Amino acid sequence: MAHGHVRLAVNPPRGRVPGPHALAYLYAWHAQNSTQQWPIFDVAAATRLVDDTEDTQPGHNVRDLPPLLYGMWEVVRDRVADGGFDPRVSMADRSDDMGREATFVGIATSSLGDPRLPWDQSLARAKTALLAEMNMPMSWRIRLTDGTRIEVDRPPGASQEVVRSSERLDPPGAGSVGRWQRLDAIYQPQPGSVDHALDVLCIAVADGIRDRSHGRRG
């Protein structure tokens, strides 16, 4: 998602003005070669690229990630109240193909630009660079329903991302993840932070899907 986000931001399609943030609702299911001893999962996503706006009013500022995520949380509550909640349908603008066995496992955010600069300045700098897509700073934040936290950052001009996570990401025999660091085990996100907003949104989506499933069985 992140690399596609960069391409669209640097070379936007006609009629769209991609903003600095995009979301992915992550789903997984057992692959055909998965076994009980060696579980293997296929992963797919339903994504939403948030279009840019210069409106900085509360509830409209799509350049500030925490308020954007809190705003999506309010949307989730409305969609759940409407019934039949499915983020692949009501919260995304495209979705990978996935079967009925696909299970919601978390949310990822893709954020572009230097956080020290306004978005329009970061975008202009990337566009004037020799390799625009390589000079756009990127940051990913992933929150899984089991509590796993993953952070990925790529500074401008770097060819490799720095990966941090609360759990190791290289299962036995799969090789190691380059430039991997373990996140601090002490995790107490403050209200208003990206981490807190992402936690709130992930829990709300998972609860909404579970409530829909319980209602269907009833």
N, C-alpha and C positions, 0 to 999 in steps of 0.2 A: 504493500500500500504506500509506503513512504516514498519509494522511488517514483512511483506513478504520480504521487502528489507533487513532487518536485517538477516533473516534466510538465504537468498541467499548469503549475504556477508560473514557470518560466515561459512556456508557450501555450497560453490559454486557448481553448477552443472558442470559436465565435459564439458570442452571446453569454459567455460565462466569465466571471472575475473570481477565480479561486482565492480563498483567504489562506491564512497561515495554519489553519487547523483542519484536521479530518479525523473521523472516528471509524472504528471497525468493531463490529459485534462478532465475536469469534465463536466458531462451532467446531466440534470434533466428533469423530466416530472411529470405531475399530477398523483398521485396514484389513484387507482380505488375508494378508499374511500375518496378522496379529495372533498371538497365542497367549494363554494364561501365564506362561512362564516369561514370555517376552512380548509384552503388549506394545503394539505399534498403532499410531493414530494418524488418520488423515485430518487435515485442518482446512477449513474454509472460512470465508468472512462475508458479511454484509456490510457495506461501507457507505459512508456519507461524507462527501467533500463539502465543507461549509463555505458558501460564497462570501466574498468580502464586502464590507460596508464600512464607511467612515463614521457611522453613528456610534457615539460613545455613551449613549444613555443607558442606564441600568436595564438589563434585559434585552438590549440590542447590540451590545459590544461583542462582536464575534472574534475580535483580536485578542481578548483577554480570556485565557483558557479556563480558569476556575469558574467565573460567572457563566461561561458558555456551558460547562458541564452541569452546574447547578440548574441552569435553565433547561437542559435536556432531561434532568431528573424530574422537573415539574411536568414536562411533556409526557414522560413515562407514566406519571401518576394519572394524567388525563386519559392516556391511551388505555391504561389498565381499567379505569372506570368505564370506558366505552365498551369493554368486553372483547374477548378474542385477541388478546395482546400477542403480537409477534413482531419483534424489532426488525426482522428481515423485511417486513412489509410496511410497517408504519414509521420506522426510524431511519431507514436507509434509502439511498437512491440507486443502488445496484447490489446484486447479491451473486456470489458464486453458486454453481450448481451443488446441491447437497441433498442427500436422501432423508427419509423420514426418521432415520435413526440418529441423525445429527443432534448433538446436545450442546446447548449454550455453555461455554466454558470461560468467558471473560470479555473484556473490552480493551481495545488498544486506541491510543491517540497518536497522531502524527502531527508534529509541530515544526514549522519551518521558520528560519530567520534567526538572527542574532538577538537574544533576549535583551541585550543592552541597547538595541536600536529600535525605532519605530518600524513596523512591518514594511511600509513603502520604501524606506531607506535600505533595508535588508534586501528586498526584491530588486531594487535598482542596482545595488552593488553586484548581486549575483548575475544579473542580465548583462552587465558591462564586462564581466570577467571572460577570459578566453574559453573556459569550460564552465558555462553557467551552472549546469546541474551539479558539478563537483564542488562548486564554491558556494552552494547554498547550505548553511548550517541546518542540521536536522536533529530532532529529538523525538524519541518514541517513549511512551509510557504504557505498560501493559499490566492489567490487573486481572488475575484469574480467580475463579470462584472458590478455589481451594486456598486462597490467600497468598499465592505466589506473586511476588512483585518483580517486574523486569523493567530496566531502564537502558536505553540505547542512545548514545550521543555521537554525532559526527561534527567536529568543528570544520569551519570553511577550509577547503583545500586538502583535507585529509582523505585518504583512500580507504581507511578502515575505521569501523565504528568501535567505540568503547562500550562494552556490555557489562552491566551490573545486574545482579539478581539475588533474591533471597534464598534461592535453591540453585544447585548446580544444573547446568543446562546440557551437559554432555553425558548421555547415558553410556554405560559400559560398551566399548567396541565402536562407538560412533565418532571417536576423536574429540579433541578439546576445542572449545570455543576460543577464538583468538581475543586477547586483551580483555579477559573476563575478570571481574572483581565481584566479591560477595558484598551485598548490601548489609548495613548494620542490622543486627538482630533486634535491636530496640526500635520499635516502630510506633510512634505516637503522632500521627499527622494532625496538624493544627487546622481548625475550621478556617476556610478561606484559601487553603493551599490546594495545589493541583492534586496531591495525593488524597486529601480528604474528599475533594469533589469527585474524584474518580472512584473511590471506594463507595461513596453514597450512590453514584449512578450504577455501578456494577451490581450492588446489592439490590437496588430497586428493580433492575431488569430481571435478575435471577428470580426475585420474589414474584414479579408479575407473570413470568413464564410458568412458575410453579403453581401459582393461583389459578391460571388458565387451565393447566393440566388437571388440577384437582376438581375444578368445576366441570370439566368435560367428563371425568369419570363419574361424577355425581349425577 
